[in-house]
Amino acid sequence: MTATTTSTSPAPASTPPDGLPAYRLLTGPDDASLCRRVSDALALGYRLYGSPAATFNGQTVIVAQAIVWPGTVV
């Protein structure tokens, strides 16, 4: 008889780390810096909330992406 094991990810903390808010709106020029900030937040455990929004300010495309901590009711 062989035992099978399943791999599970640890449950996320009930609150975000470092005193960060449960809901965040990350904004900035559509560049690698904003992509890094979103990726870092996802690595912490945040989840994307809705689609990104984009606008043009006459010089640059500005993007906004909402993120929420898992279990947050918005």
GUPATOR-875252 format. One record per atom (N, C-alpha, C, O): x, y, z; residue number from 1; residue in three letters; chain. Coordinates in steps of 0.2 Angstrom, whole numbers. Each point is the difference from the previous one (the first is absolute). Example, Ala and Ser with C-alpha at 12.3 -4.5 7.8 and 13.67 -1.06 7.14 Angstrom:
% GUPATOR-875252
<X = 66, Y = -28, Z = 39, num = 1, residu = Ala, chaine = A>
<X = -4, Y = 6, Z = 0, num = 1, residu = Ala, chaine = A>
<X = 4, Y = 6, Z = 0, num = 1, residu = Ala, chaine = A>
<X = 5, Y = -1, Z = 3, num = 1, residu = Ala, chaine = A>
<X = -7, Y = 6, Z = -7, num = 2, residu = Ser, chaine = A>
<X = 4, Y = 6, Z = 1, num = 2, residu = Ser, chaine = A>
<X = -4, Y = 5, Z = 3, num = 2, residu = Ser, chaine = A>
<X = 3, Y = 6, Z = 1, num = 2, residu = Ser, chaine = A>
***
This chain:
% GUPATOR-875252
<X = 4, Y = -6, Z = 0, num = 1, residu = Met, chaine = A>
<X = -4, Y = 6, Z = 0, num = 1, residu = Met, chaine = A>
<X = 4, Y = 6, Z = 0, num = 1, residu = Met, chaine = A>
<X = 5, Y = 1, Z = 4, num = 1, residu = Met, chaine = A>
<X = -6, Y = 4, Z = -8, num = 2, residu = Thr, chaine = A>
<X = 4, Y = 6, Z = -1, num = 2, residu = Thr, chaine = A>
<X = -4, Y = 6, Z = 3, num = 2, residu = Thr, chaine = A>
<X = -6, Y = 0, Z = -2, num = 2, residu = Thr, chaine = A>
<X = 9, Y = 4, Z = 5, num = 3, residu = Ala, chaine = A>
<X = -4, Y = 6, Z = 2, num = 3, residu = Ala, chaine = A>
<X = 1, Y = 6, Z = -5, num = 3, residu = Ala, chaine = A>
<X = 5, Y = 0, Z = -3, num = 3, residu = Ala, chaine = A>
<X = -10, Y = 3, Z = 2, num = 4, residu = Thr, chaine = A>
<X = 0, Y = 6, Z = -4, num = 4, residu = Thr, chaine = A>
<X = 0, Y = 6, Z = 4, num = 4, residu = Thr, chaine = A>
<X = -4, Y = 1, Z = 5, num = 4, residu = Thr, chaine = A>
<X = 8, Y = 4, Z = -7, num = 5, residu = Thr, chaine = A>
<X = -1, Y = 7, Z = 3, num = 5, residu = Thr, chaine = A>
<X = -2, Y = 5, Z = -5, num = 5, residu = Thr, chaine = A>
<X = 2, Y = -1, Z = -6, num = 5, residu = Thr, chaine = A>
<X = -5, Y = 6, Z = 9, num = 6, residu = Thr, chaine = A>
<X = -2, Y = 5, Z = -5, num = 6, residu = Thr, chaine = A>
<X = 4, Y = 7, Z = 3, num = 6, residu = Thr, chaine = A>
<X = 1, Y = 1, Z = 6, num = 6, residu = Thr, chaine = A>
<X = 1, Y = 3, Z = -11, num = 7, residu = Ser, chaine = A>
<X = 4, Y = 6, Z = 2, num = 7, residu = Ser, chaine = A>
<X = -6, Y = 5, Z = 0, num = 7, residu = Ser, chaine = A>
<X = -3, Y = 1, Z = -4, num = 7, residu = Ser, chaine = A>
<X = 3, Y = 3, Z = 10, num = 8, residu = Thr, chaine = A>
<X = -4, Y = 6, Z = 0, num = 8, residu = Thr, chaine = A>
<X = 4, Y = 6, Z = 2, num = 8, residu = Thr, chaine = A>
<X = 5, Y = -1, Z = 4, num = 8, residu = Thr, chaine = A>
<X = -7, Y = 6, Z = -6, num = 9, residu = Ser, chaine = A>
<X = 3, Y = 6, Z = 1, num = 9, residu = Ser, chaine = A>
<X = -2, Y = 3, Z = 7, num = 9, residu = Ser, chaine = A>
<X = -6, Y = -2, Z = 2, num = 9, residu = Ser, chaine = A>
<X = 10, Y = 5, Z = 2, num = 10, residu = Pro, chaine = A>
<X = -2, Y = 2, Z = 6, num = 10, residu = Pro, chaine = A>
<X = -5, Y = 6, Z = -1, num = 10, residu = Pro, chaine = A>
<X = 0, Y = 3, Z = -5, num = 10, residu = Pro, chaine = A>
<X = -5, Y = -3, Z = 10, num = 11, residu = Ala, chaine = A>
<X = -5, Y = 5, Z = -1, num = 11, residu = Ala, chaine = A>
<X = 2, Y = 7, Z = 1, num = 11, residu = Ala, chaine = A>
<X = 5, Y = 1, Z = 5, num = 11, residu = Ala, chaine = A>
<X = -7, Y = 4, Z = -8, num = 12, residu = Pro, chaine = A>
<X = 2, Y = 6, Z = 1, num = 12, residu = Pro, chaine = A>
<X = -1, Y = 3, Z = 7, num = 12, residu = Pro, chaine = A>
<X = -5, Y = -2, Z = 2, num = 12, residu = Pro, chaine = A>
<X = 9, Y = 7, Z = 0, num = 13, residu = Ala, chaine = A>
<X = -2, Y = 3, Z = 6, num = 13, residu = Ala, chaine = A>
<X = -7, Y = 3, Z = 0, num = 13, residu = Ala, chaine = A>
<X = -2, Y = 2, Z = -6, num = 13, residu = Ala, chaine = A>
<X = -1, Y = -1, Z = 11, num = 14, residu = Ser, chaine = A>
<X = -7, Y = 3, Z = 0, num = 14, residu = Ser, chaine = A>
<X = 1, Y = 8, Z = -1, num = 14, residu = Ser, chaine = A>
<X = -5, Y = 3, Z = -2, num = 14, residu = Ser, chaine = A>
<X = 11, Y = 0, Z = 3, num = 15, residu = Thr, chaine = A>
<X = 1, Y = 7, Z = -2, num = 15, residu = Thr, chaine = A>
<X = 6, Y = 1, Z = -4, num = 15, residu = Thr, chaine = A>
<X = 5, Y = -5, Z = 1, num = 15, residu = Thr, chaine = A>
<X = -5, Y = 10, Z = -5, num = 16, residu = Pro, chaine = A>
<X = 7, Y = 1, Z = -4, num = 16, residu = Pro, chaine = A>
<X = 6, Y = 1, Z = 4, num = 16, residu = Pro, chaine = A>
<X = -1, Y = 2, Z = 6, num = 16, residu = Pro, chaine = A>
<X = 7, Y = -3, Z = -8, num = 17, residu = Pro, chaine = A>
<X = 6, Y = 1, Z = 4, num = 17, residu = Pro, chaine = A>
<X = 1, Y = 7, Z = 0, num = 17, residu = Pro, chaine = A>
<X = -2, Y = 4, Z = -4, num = 17, residu = Pro, chaine = A>
<X = 7, Y = -2, Z = 9, num = 18, residu = Asp, chaine = A>
<X = 3, Y = 6, Z = 1, num = 18, residu = Asp, chaine = A>
<X = -5, Y = 6, Z = 0, num = 18, residu = Asp, chaine = A>
<X = 1, Y = 6, Z = -1, num = 18, residu = Asp, chaine = A>
<X = -7, Y = -7, Z = 4, num = 19, residu = Gly, chaine = A>
<X = -5, Y = 5, Z = 1, num = 19, residu = Gly, chaine = A>
<X = -3, Y = 2, Z = -7, num = 19, residu = Gly, chaine = A>
<X = -4, Y = 6, Z = 1, num = 19, residu = Gly, chaine = A>
<X = 4, Y = -9, Z = -6, num = 20, residu = Leu, chaine = A>
<X = -2, Y = 2, Z = -6, num = 20, residu = Leu, chaine = A>
<X = -8, Y = -1, Z = 0, num = 20, residu = Leu, chaine = A>
<X = -3, Y = -4, Z = 3, num = 20, residu = Leu, chaine = A>
<X = -1, Y = 9, Z = -7, num = 21, residu = Pro, chaine = A>
<X = -7, Y = -1, Z = 0, num = 21, residu = Pro, chaine = A>
<X = -2, Y = -6, Z = -4, num = 21, residu = Pro, chaine = A>
<X = 3, Y = -3, Z = -4, num = 21, residu = Pro, chaine = A>
<X = -9, Y = 1, Z = 5, num = 22, residu = Ala, chaine = A>
<X = -3, Y = -6, Z = -3, num = 22, residu = Ala, chaine = A>
<X = -2, Y = 2, Z = -7, num = 22, residu = Ala, chaine = A>
<X = 0, Y = -5, Z = -4, num = 22, residu = Ala, chaine = A>
<X = -2, Y = 11, Z = 2, num = 23, residu = Tyr, chaine = A>
<X = -1, Y = 2, Z = -7, num = 23, residu = Tyr, chaine = A>
<X = 5, Y = 5, Z = -2, num = 23, residu = Tyr, chaine = A>
<X = 1, Y = 5, Z = 4, num = 23, residu = Tyr, chaine = A>
<X = 2, Y = -6, Z = -9, num = 24, residu = Arg, chaine = A>
<X = 5, Y = 5, Z = -3, num = 24, residu = Arg, chaine = A>
<X = -2, Y = 1, Z = -7, num = 24, residu = Arg, chaine = A>
<X = -2, Y = -4, Z = -4, num = 24, residu = Arg, chaine = A>
<X = 4, Y = 10, Z = 2, num = 25, residu = Leu, chaine = A>
<X = -1, Y = 2, Z = -7, num = 25, residu = Leu, chaine = A>
<X = 7, Y = 3, Z = -3, num = 25, residu = Leu, chaine = A>
<X = 2, Y = 5, Z = 2, num = 25, residu = Leu, chaine = A>
<X = 1, Y = -10, Z = -6, num = 26, residu = Leu, chaine = A>
<X = 7, Y = 2, Z = -2, num = 26, residu = Leu, chaine = A>
<X = -1, Y = 4, Z = -6, num = 26, residu = Leu, chaine = A>
<X = -3, Y = -2, Z = -5, num = 26, residu = Leu, chaine = A>
<X = 7, Y = 8, Z = 4, num = 27, residu = Thr, chaine = A>
<X = -1, Y = 4, Z = -6, num = 27, residu = Thr, chaine = A>
<X = 7, Y = 2, Z = -2, num = 27, residu = Thr, chaine = A>
<X = 5, Y = 0, Z = 4, num = 27, residu = Thr, chaine = A>
<X = -4, Y = 2, Z = -10, num = 28, residu = Gly, chaine = A>
<X = 6, Y = 3, Z = -2, num = 28, residu = Gly, chaine = A>
<X = 0, Y = -1, Z = -8, num = 28, residu = Gly, chaine = A>
<X = -4, Y = -3, Z = -3, num = 28, residu = Gly, chaine = A>
<X = 10, Y = 6, Z = 0, num = 29, residu = Pro, chaine = A>
<X = 1, Y = -1, Z = -7, num = 29, residu = Pro, chaine = A>
<X = 0, Y = -8, Z = -2, num = 29, residu = Pro, chaine = A>
<X = 3, Y = -4, Z = 4, num = 29, residu = Pro, chaine = A>
<X = -5, Y = 3, Z = -10, num = 30, residu = Asp, chaine = A>
<X = 0, Y = -7, Z = -2, num = 30, residu = Asp, chaine = A>
<X = 7, Y = -2, Z = -2, num = 30, residu = Asp, chaine = A>
<X = 2, Y = 0, Z = -6, num = 30, residu = Asp, chaine = A>
<X = 2, Y = -2, Z = 11, num = 31, residu = Asp, chaine = A>
<X = 7, Y = -2, Z = -1, num = 31, residu = Asp, chaine = A>
<X = 2, Y = -5, Z = 5, num = 31, residu = Asp, chaine = A>
<X = -4, Y = -3, Z = 3, num = 31, residu = Asp, chaine = A>
<X = 10, Y = 1, Z = -4, num = 32, residu = Ala, chaine = A>
<X = 3, Y = -6, Z = 4, num = 32, residu = Ala, chaine = A>
<X = -1, Y = 1, Z = 8, num = 32, residu = Ala, chaine = A>
<X = -1, Y = -5, Z = 3, num = 32, residu = Ala, chaine = A>
<X = 2, Y = 11, Z = -1, num = 33, residu = Ser, chaine = A>
<X = -1, Y = 2, Z = 7, num = 33, residu = Ser, chaine = A>
<X = -7, Y = -2, Z = 3, num = 33, residu = Ser, chaine = A>
<X = 0, Y = -3, Z = 5, num = 33, residu = Ser, chaine = A>
<X = -5, Y = 5, Z = -9, num = 34, residu = Leu, chaine = A>
<X = -7, Y = -2, Z = 2, num = 34, residu = Leu, chaine = A>
<X = -1, Y = -8, Z = 0, num = 34, residu = Leu, chaine = A>
<X = -3, Y = -3, Z = 5, num = 34, residu = Leu, chaine = A>
<X = 6, Y = 0, Z = -10, num = 35, residu = Cys, chaine = A>
<X = -1, Y = -7, Z = -1, num = 35, residu = Cys, chaine = A>
<X = 4, Y = -4, Z = 6, num = 35, residu = Cys, chaine = A>
<X = -3, Y = -4, Z = 3, num = 35, residu = Cys, chaine = A>
<X = 8, Y = 7, Z = -1, num = 36, residu = Arg, chaine = A>
<X = 4, Y = -3, Z = 6, num = 36, residu = Arg, chaine = A>
<X = -4, Y = 1, Z = 6, num = 36, residu = Arg, chaine = A>
<X = 0, Y = -5, Z = 4, num = 36, residu = Arg, chaine = A>
<X = -3, Y = 11, Z = -3, num = 37, residu = Arg, chaine = A>
<X = -4, Y = 1, Z = 6, num = 37, residu = Arg, chaine = A>
<X = -6, Y = -5, Z = 1, num = 37, residu = Arg, chaine = A>
<X = -1, Y = -2, Z = 5, num = 37, residu = Arg, chaine = A>
<X = -2, Y = 1, Z = -11, num = 38, residu = Val, chaine = A>
<X = -6, Y = -4, Z = 0, num = 38, residu = Val, chaine = A>
<X = 2, Y = -7, Z = 1, num = 38, residu = Val, chaine = A>
<X = -2, Y = -4, Z = 4, num = 38, residu = Val, chaine = A>
<X = 8, Y = 2, Z = -7, num = 39, residu = Ser, chaine = A>
<X = 3, Y = -7, Z = 1, num = 39, residu = Ser, chaine = A>
<X = 2, Y = -1, Z = 7, num = 39, residu = Ser, chaine = A>
<X = -1, Y = -6, Z = 3, num = 39, residu = Ser, chaine = A>
<X = 4, Y = 11, Z = 0, num = 40, residu = Asp, chaine = A>
<X = 2, Y = -1, Z = 7, num = 40, residu = Asp, chaine = A>
<X = -6, Y = -1, Z = 5, num = 40, residu = Asp, chaine = A>
<X = 0, Y = -4, Z = 5, num = 40, residu = Asp, chaine = A>
<X = -6, Y = 8, Z = -6, num = 41, residu = Ala, chaine = A>
<X = -6, Y = -1, Z = 4, num = 41, residu = Ala, chaine = A>
<X = -3, Y = -7, Z = -1, num = 41, residu = Ala, chaine = A>
<X = -2, Y = -2, Z = 5, num = 41, residu = Ala, chaine = A>
<X = 2, Y = 0, Z = -11, num = 42, residu = Leu, chaine = A>
<X = -2, Y = -7, Z = -1, num = 42, residu = Leu, chaine = A>
<X = 4, Y = -5, Z = 3, num = 42, residu = Leu, chaine = A>
<X = -3, Y = -5, Z = 3, num = 42, residu = Leu, chaine = A>
<X = 10, Y = 6, Z = -3, num = 43, residu = Ala, chaine = A>
<X = 4, Y = -5, Z = 4, num = 43, residu = Ala, chaine = A>
<X = -1, Y = 1, Z = 7, num = 43, residu = Ala, chaine = A>
<X = 1, Y = -5, Z = 4, num = 43, residu = Ala, chaine = A>
<X = -3, Y = 10, Z = -1, num = 44, residu = Leu, chaine = A>
<X = -2, Y = 1, Z = 7, num = 44, residu = Leu, chaine = A>
<X = -6, Y = -4, Z = 2, num = 44, residu = Leu, chaine = A>
<X = -1, Y = -2, Z = 6, num = 44, residu = Leu, chaine = A>
<X = -4, Y = 1, Z = -11, num = 45, residu = Gly, chaine = A>
<X = -6, Y = -3, Z = 1, num = 45, residu = Gly, chaine = A>
<X = -6, Y = 3, Z = -2, num = 45, residu = Gly, chaine = A>
<X = -6, Y = -2, Z = 0, num = 45, residu = Gly, chaine = A>
<X = 7, Y = 9, Z = -2, num = 46, residu = Tyr, chaine = A>
<X = -6, Y = 3, Z = -3, num = 46, residu = Tyr, chaine = A>
<X = -3, Y = -3, Z = -6, num = 46, residu = Tyr, chaine = A>
<X = 4, Y = -4, Z = -3, num = 46, residu = Tyr, chaine = A>
<X = -10, Y = 5, Z = 1, num = 47, residu = Arg, chaine = A>
<X = -3, Y = -2, Z = -6, num = 47, residu = Arg, chaine = A>
<X = -3, Y = 6, Z = -4, num = 47, residu = Arg, chaine = A>
<X = -2, Y = 5, Z = 3, num = 47, residu = Arg, chaine = A>
<X = 2, Y = -6, Z = -10, num = 48, residu = Leu, chaine = A>
<X = -2, Y = 5, Z = -4, num = 48, residu = Leu, chaine = A>
<X = -8, Y = 1, Z = 1, num = 48, residu = Leu, chaine = A>
<X = -3, Y = -5, Z = 2, num = 48, residu = Leu, chaine = A>
<X = 1, Y = 11, Z = -2, num = 49, residu = Tyr, chaine = A>
<X = -7, Y = 2, Z = 1, num = 49, residu = Tyr, chaine = A>
<X = -2, Y = 4, Z = -6, num = 49, residu = Tyr, chaine = A>
<X = 1, Y = 6, Z = -1, num = 49, residu = Tyr, chaine = A>
<X = -5, Y = -9, Z = -4, num = 50, residu = Gly, chaine = A>
<X = -2, Y = 3, Z = -6, num = 50, residu = Gly, chaine = A>
<X = 5, Y = 1, Z = -5, num = 50, residu = Gly, chaine = A>
<X = 6, Y = -2, Z = 1, num = 50, residu = Gly, chaine = A>
<X = -8, Y = 5, Z = -6, num = 51, residu = Ser, chaine = A>
<X = 5, Y = 1, Z = -6, num = 51, residu = Ser, chaine = A>
<X = 4, Y = 7, Z = 2, num = 51, residu = Ser, chaine = A>
<X = -3, Y = 4, Z = 3, num = 51, residu = Ser, chaine = A>
<X = 8, Y = -4, Z = -7, num = 52, residu = Pro, chaine = A>
<X = 4, Y = 6, Z = 1, num = 52, residu = Pro, chaine = A>
<X = -4, Y = 6, Z = -4, num = 52, residu = Pro, chaine = A>
<X = -3, Y = -2, Z = -5, num = 52, residu = Pro, chaine = A>
<X = 5, Y = 8, Z = 7, num = 53, residu = Ala, chaine = A>
<X = -3, Y = 6, Z = -3, num = 53, residu = Ala, chaine = A>
<X = 6, Y = 4, Z = -3, num = 53, residu = Ala, chaine = A>
<X = 5, Y = 0, Z = 3, num = 53, residu = Ala, chaine = A>
<X = -6, Y = 3, Z = -9, num = 54, residu = Ala, chaine = A>
<X = 5, Y = 4, Z = -3, num = 54, residu = Ala, chaine = A>
<X = -2, Y = 6, Z = -3, num = 54, residu = Ala, chaine = A>
<X = -6, Y = 1, Z = -2, num = 54, residu = Ala, chaine = A>
<X = 10, Y = 4, Z = 3, num = 55, residu = Thr, chaine = A>
<X = -2, Y = 7, Z = -3, num = 55, residu = Thr, chaine = A>
<X = 6, Y = 3, Z = -3, num = 55, residu = Thr, chaine = A>
<X = 6, Y = -2, Z = 2, num = 55, residu = Thr, chaine = A>
<X = -6, Y = 7, Z = -6, num = 56, residu = Phe, chaine = A>
<X = 5, Y = 4, Z = -3, num = 56, residu = Phe, chaine = A>
<X = 0, Y = 7, Z = 3, num = 56, residu = Phe, chaine = A>
<X = -5, Y = 3, Z = -1, num = 56, residu = Phe, chaine = A>
<X = 10, Y = -1, Z = 4, num = 57, residu = Asn, chaine = A>
<X = 1, Y = 7, Z = 3, num = 57, residu = Asn, chaine = A>
<X = 3, Y = 5, Z = -5, num = 57, residu = Asn, chaine = A>
<X = 1, Y = 6, Z = 2, num = 57, residu = Asn, chaine = A>
<X = -1, Y = -8, Z = -8, num = 58, residu = Gly, chaine = A>
<X = 3, Y = 5, Z = -5, num = 58, residu = Gly, chaine = A>
<X = 7, Y = -2, Z = -2, num = 58, residu = Gly, chaine = A>
<X = 3, Y = 3, Z = -5, num = 58, residu = Gly, chaine = A>
<X = 0, Y = -6, Z = 10, num = 59, residu = Gln, chaine = A>
<X = 7, Y = -2, Z = -1, num = 59, residu = Gln, chaine = A>
<X = 2, Y = -8, Z = 1, num = 59, residu = Gln, chaine = A>
<X = 4, Y = -3, Z = -4, num = 59, residu = Gln, chaine = A>
<X = -8, Y = 1, Z = 9, num = 60, residu = Thr, chaine = A>
<X = 2, Y = -7, Z = 2, num = 60, residu = Thr, chaine = A>
<X = -7, Y = -4, Z = 1, num = 60, residu = Thr, chaine = A>
<X = -5, Y = 3, Z = 2, num = 60, residu = Thr, chaine = A>
<X = 5, Y = -10, Z = -3, num = 61, residu = Val, chaine = A>
<X = -5, Y = -4, Z = 2, num = 61, residu = Val, chaine = A>
<X = 0, Y = -1, Z = 7, num = 61, residu = Val, chaine = A>
<X = 6, Y = -3, Z = 3, num = 61, residu = Val, chaine = A>
<X = -11, Y = 4, Z = 1, num = 62, residu = Ile, chaine = A>
<X = 0, Y = -1, Z = 7, num = 62, residu = Ile, chaine = A>
<X = -5, Y = -6, Z = 1, num = 62, residu = Ile, chaine = A>
<X = -5, Y = 0, Z = -2, num = 62, residu = Ile, chaine = A>
<X = 7, Y = -5, Z = 6, num = 63, residu = Val, chaine = A>
<X = -3, Y = -6, Z = 2, num = 63, residu = Val, chaine = A>
<X = -2, Y = 0, Z = 7, num = 63, residu = Val, chaine = A>
<X = 4, Y = 2, Z = 4, num = 63, residu = Val, chaine = A>
<X = -10, Y = -5, Z = -2, num = 64, residu = Ala, chaine = A>
<X = -2, Y = -1, Z = 7, num = 64, residu = Ala, chaine = A>
<X = -2, Y = -8, Z = 0, num = 64, residu = Ala, chaine = A>
<X = -4, Y = -2, Z = -4, num = 64, residu = Ala, chaine = A>
<X = 6, Y = -1, Z = 9, num = 65, residu = Gln, chaine = A>
<X = -2, Y = -7, Z = 1, num = 65, residu = Gln, chaine = A>
<X = -2, Y = -1, Z = 8, num = 65, residu = Gln, chaine = A>
<X = 4, Y = 1, Z = 4, num = 65, residu = Gln, chaine = A>
<X = -10, Y = -3, Z = -3, num = 66, residu = Ala, chaine = A>
<X = -2, Y = -1, Z = 7, num = 66, residu = Ala, chaine = A>
<X = 2, Y = -7, Z = 2, num = 66, residu = Ala, chaine = A>
<X = 0, Y = -5, Z = -4, num = 66, residu = Ala, chaine = A>
<X = 2, Y = 4, Z = 10, num = 67, residu = Ile, chaine = A>
<X = 2, Y = -6, Z = 3, num = 67, residu = Ile, chaine = A>
<X = -3, Y = -1, Z = 7, num = 67, residu = Ile, chaine = A>
<X = -1, Y = 6, Z = 4, num = 67, residu = Ile, chaine = A>
<X = -1, Y = -12, Z = -2, num = 68, residu = Val, chaine = A>
<X = -3, Y = -1, Z = 7, num = 68, residu = Val, chaine = A>
<X = 4, Y = -6, Z = 3, num = 68, residu = Val, chaine = A>
<X = 2, Y = -4, Z = -3, num = 68, residu = Val, chaine = A>
<X = -3, Y = 5, Z = 10, num = 69, residu = Trp, chaine = A>
<X = 3, Y = -6, Z = 4, num = 69, residu = Trp, chaine = A>
<X = -5, Y = -5, Z = 0, num = 69, residu = Trp, chaine = A>
<X = -6, Y = 1, Z = 0, num = 69, residu = Trp, chaine = A>
<X = 8, Y = -8, Z = -1, num = 70, residu = Pro, chaine = A>
<X = -5, Y = -5, Z = 0, num = 70, residu = Pro, chaine = A>
<X = -5, Y = 0, Z = 6, num = 70, residu = Pro, chaine = A>
<X = 2, Y = 1, Z = 6, num = 70, residu = Pro, chaine = A>
<X = -8, Y = -2, Z = -7, num = 71, residu = Gly, chaine = A>
<X = -5, Y = 0, Z = 5, num = 71, residu = Gly, chaine = A>
<X = -3, Y = 7, Z = 1, num = 71, residu = Gly, chaine = A>
<X = -5, Y = 1, Z = 4, num = 71, residu = Gly, chaine = A>
<X = 7, Y = 4, Z = -7, num = 72, residu = Thr, chaine = A>
<X = -2, Y = 7, Z = 1, num = 72, residu = Thr, chaine = A>
<X = -7, Y = 1, Z = -4, num = 72, residu = Thr, chaine = A>
<X = -1, Y = -3, Z = -6, num = 72, residu = Thr, chaine = A>
<X = -4, Y = 5, Z = 9, num = 73, residu = Val, chaine = A>
<X = -6, Y = 2, Z = -3, num = 73, residu = Val, chaine = A>
<X = 0, Y = 7, Z = -2, num = 73, residu = Val, chaine = A>
<X = 0, Y = 4, Z = 4, num = 73, residu = Val, chaine = A>
<X = -1, Y = -3, Z = -11, num = 74, residu = Val, chaine = A>
<X = 0, Y = 6, Z = -2, num = 74, residu = Val, chaine = A>
<X = -7, Y = 2, Z = -4, num = 74, residu = Val, chaine = A>
<X = -1, Y = 5, Z = -3, num = 74, residu = Val, chaine = A>
***
